[in-house]
Amino acid sequence: MQDPNEDTDWNDVLRDFGIIPPKEKEKDEIEEMVLEMQKEETVKPYEKMTIAGLKNAEDTFHEEDERAIEIYRQRRIKELKALKKTQMYGELIEIPGNLYVKEVTNAKEDVWVVIHLYRSCIPMCALLNNHLEILAKKFPETKFLKATVDSCIHKYQDVCLPTLFIYRNGQIKGTFIGVDQCGGPNVTPAELEWMLTELGVVQSDLEEDPRKKFVDLMMSSVMRSSIHKKEDD
C-alpha cells in the first residue's frame, strides 16, 4: 500500500479531495494556525471594550493577558482624551452681551471663535444662524457663538447685519459685515465654510471654493450666448 505521507502528485490529488489525510507537517502547520487564530480572538475583544469594561473583566483574564489588557486600556484612554480635546463645542451657543469678553475675548488659548451678531427680524441673520449650526456640528473644535447685537452694541445699524467677528487669542482675525461680505442672500453652508477655511478657522475637506462652480457655469453660459449671437448675425 502506498504511504499517504509520501510526497507524490497522486497523493497531492487525493489530499485535495480529502480522500487521504494531510501530511504530518501540514497537520502541525494547521494546528499552529488554529492556535494563533484562537489567541487573536481572545485578544481582539479587549479592543472593543470600554475602559470600564476592561476594568470589570480584569479578574477573568489570565496572567498572560494582562499585558494586552494594559496596552488596550492605555490606548483607549489616549483616544478618549484626544476625542475630548477636539470635541469641546459642537453647537452654536447663544450668549448675552455681558459675557462677550469672557466667552470671546478671553476664550481658551489657540481656540478659534466665530461670533454672529444678529437681529432675529432680519432674514439673512436667520439664514446665517442655520448655517452656523451646521458648521458648529461639523467643526466641534471651533467655538461658534451668537448674540443679539443690541445686547452687545447700542444703535448698531441694520445695514451692517449680519456681522461675523472672528477671534483667536483675544485678537480679531477677520470680519464679515453686512449681507454681501457674509456671502450674499443665497449663501450656502459650504460657501460659508470656505470663507472660514480661507482664514484658517476650520480645516475643511472642500477642495475648492464652491462659488467657483457657479462662476464657471455663468461664464460658460455667457460664452455660449455670445457664440449663438454671432452665428445669428
C-alpha positions in Angstrom: 0.0 0.0 0.0 1.3 3.5 -0.9 2.4 5.6 2.0 -0.1 8.5 2.4 2.7 10.8 3.7 4.7 10.2 0.6 5.3 13.3 -1.5 3.8 12.4 -4.9 1.5 14.0 -7.3 -1.1 11.3 -6.8 -1.1 11.8 -3.1 -1.5 15.6 -3.6 -4.6 15.0 -5.6 -6.0 12.6 -3.0 -5.3 15.2 -0.3 -7.0 17.9 -2.2 -10.2 15.8 -2.4 -9.9 14.8 1.3 -9.5 11.1 0.4 -6.3 10.8 2.5 -5.3 13.0 5.5 -2.8 15.8 5.2 0.8 15.1 5.8 2.0 15.2 9.4 3.9 18.5 8.7 0.7 20.1 7.2 -1.2 19.0 10.3 1.3 20.7 12.5 1.0 23.9 10.4 -2.8 23.8 10.6 -2.8 23.3 14.3 -0.4 26.2 14.8 -2.6 28.4 12.6 -5.7 27.5 14.6 -4.0 28.2 17.9 -2.8 31.5 16.6 -6.3 32.5 15.4 -7.7 31.4 18.8 -5.1 33.5 20.5 -6.0 36.5 18.4 -9.7 36.1 19.1 -9.0 36.2 22.9 -7.2 39.5 22.5 -9.3 41.2 19.9 -12.4 41.7 22.2 -10.2 43.9 24.5 -10.0 46.4 21.7 -13.8 46.9 21.6 -14.2 47.1 25.3 -14.6 50.4 27.1 -12.2 51.4 29.9 -14.9 50.5 32.5 -15.5 47.1 30.7 -11.8 46.3 30.8 -11.6 47.1 34.5 -14.7 45.0 35.3 -13.4 42.0 33.3 -9.9 42.2 34.6 -10.3 39.4 37.1 -11.5 36.9 34.5 -8.4 37.3 32.3 -5.3 35.1 32.5 -2.0 36.4 33.7 -0.6 36.2 30.2 -3.3 38.5 29.0 -2.6 41.3 31.5 0.0 43.0 29.2 -2.5 43.1 26.3 -5.2 44.4 28.6 -3.0 47.2 29.8 -1.9 48.2 26.3 -5.6 48.4 25.1 -6.6 50.3 28.3 -3.9 52.9 27.7 -4.8 53.2 24.0 -8.5 53.8 24.9 -7.5 56.4 27.4 -5.5 58.3 24.8 -8.3 58.0 22.3 -10.8 59.4 24.8 -8.5 62.3 25.7 -8.0 63.1 22.0 -11.7 63.0 21.4 -12.5 65.2 24.3 -9.8 67.7 23.2 -11.3 68.0 19.7 -14.9 67.9 20.6 -15.1 70.8 23.0 -18.0 72.6 21.5 -20.1 71.2 18.6 -23.1 73.6 18.7 -24.0 77.2 18.1 -24.3 78.8 21.6 -26.3 81.9 22.4 -24.6 84.3 24.8 -25.8 87.6 26.4 -23.7 90.7 25.7 -22.3 90.8 29.2 -20.5 87.5 28.6 -18.8 88.7 25.4 -15.4 89.4 27.0 -15.4 86.1 28.9 -16.6 83.9 26.1 -15.0 85.6 23.1 -12.1 87.9 24.0 -10.9 85.6 26.9 -11.7 82.3 25.2 -9.2 79.4 25.6 -5.8 79.8 24.1 -5.5 79.0 20.4 -9.2 78.3 20.0 -10.9 80.0 17.0 -14.1 81.8 18.0 -16.8 82.8 15.5 -19.5 85.1 16.9 -22.5 86.2 15.0 -24.2 89.5 15.9 -27.7 89.4 14.7 -31.3 90.6 14.9 -33.9 87.9 14.6 -36.1 90.2 12.4 -33.5 90.1 9.6 -33.9 87.1 7.2 -30.2 87.0 6.4 -29.4 86.7 10.1 -31.8 83.8 10.5 -30.2 82.1 7.4 -26.7 82.6 8.8 -27.7 81.1 12.2 -29.0 78.0 10.5 -25.7 77.6 8.5 -23.6 78.2 11.6 -25.5 75.5 13.5 -24.4 73.1 10.7 -20.8 74.2 10.8 -20.7 74.0 14.6 -21.5 70.3 14.5 -19.1 69.7 11.7 -16.2 71.5 13.4 -16.5 71.0 17.1 -13.0 72.2 17.8 -14.1 75.7 16.8 -16.3 77.8 19.1 -19.4 79.1 17.4 -21.4 81.8 19.2 -24.3 84.1 18.5 -25.6 87.2 20.4 -28.3 89.7 19.7 -26.5 92.8 18.5 -28.5 95.1 20.8 -27.1 93.2 23.9 -23.5 94.0 22.7 -23.6 97.2 20.7 -26.1 100.0 21.1 -27.7 101.6 18.0 -26.0 99.2 15.6 -27.4 99.8 12.1 -29.3 97.1 10.2 -27.3 97.6 7.1 -24.3 96.2 9.0 -26.1 93.0 9.8 -25.4 90.1 9.8 -22.0 90.6 11.3 -19.4 87.9 11.9 -16.4 88.5 14.1 -13.5 86.0 14.1 -11.3 85.9 17.2 -8.2 83.9 18.3 -6.2 84.6 21.4 -8.2 87.7 22.2 -7.5 89.3 18.8 -9.9 89.9 15.9 -8.6 87.9 12.9 -11.4 88.6 10.5 -14.7 90.4 10.0 -17.7 89.9 7.7 -20.0 92.9 7.9 -23.3 93.1 6.0 -25.1 90.8 3.6 -22.5 91.0 0.8 -19.5 90.2 2.9 -21.3 87.3 4.6 -21.8 85.7 1.2 -25.0 87.3 -0.1 -28.6 86.4 0.5 -28.2 83.0 -1.2 -25.1 81.9 0.6 -24.8 78.1 1.3 -23.3 76.3 4.3 -20.5 75.1 2.0 -19.7 78.6 0.8 -19.6 79.9 4.4 -17.4 77.0 5.3 -14.9 78.0 2.6 -14.9 81.6 3.8 -13.9 80.4 7.2 -11.4 78.0 5.7 -9.6 80.8 4.0 -9.0 82.4 7.3 -7.8 79.1 8.9 -10.7 79.0 11.2 -11.7 75.4 10.2 -9.9 72.5 8.4 -12.3 71.9 5.6 -12.5 68.8 3.3 -13.6 71.1 0.5 -11.1 71.0 -2.4 -12.1 74.4 -3.9 -14.4 77.4 -3.4 -18.0 76.2 -4.1 -18.7 79.5 -5.6 -16.2 78.8 -8.4 -18.5 76.2 -10.0 -21.2 78.8 -10.1 -18.9 81.4 -11.7 -17.6 78.8 -14.2 -21.2 77.9 -15.1 -22.1 81.6 -15.6 -19.0 82.2 -17.8 -19.9 79.2 -19.9 -23.4 80.4 -20.3 -22.2 83.8 -21.3 -19.8 82.3 -23.9 -22.5 80.1 -25.4 -24.9 83.1 -25.7 -22.1 85.1 -27.3 -21.4 82.3 -29.8 -25.1 81.9 -30.7 -25.4 85.6 -31.2 -22.5 85.7 -33.6 -24.0 82.8 -35.6 -27.3 84.5 -35.8 -25.6 87.7 -37.1 
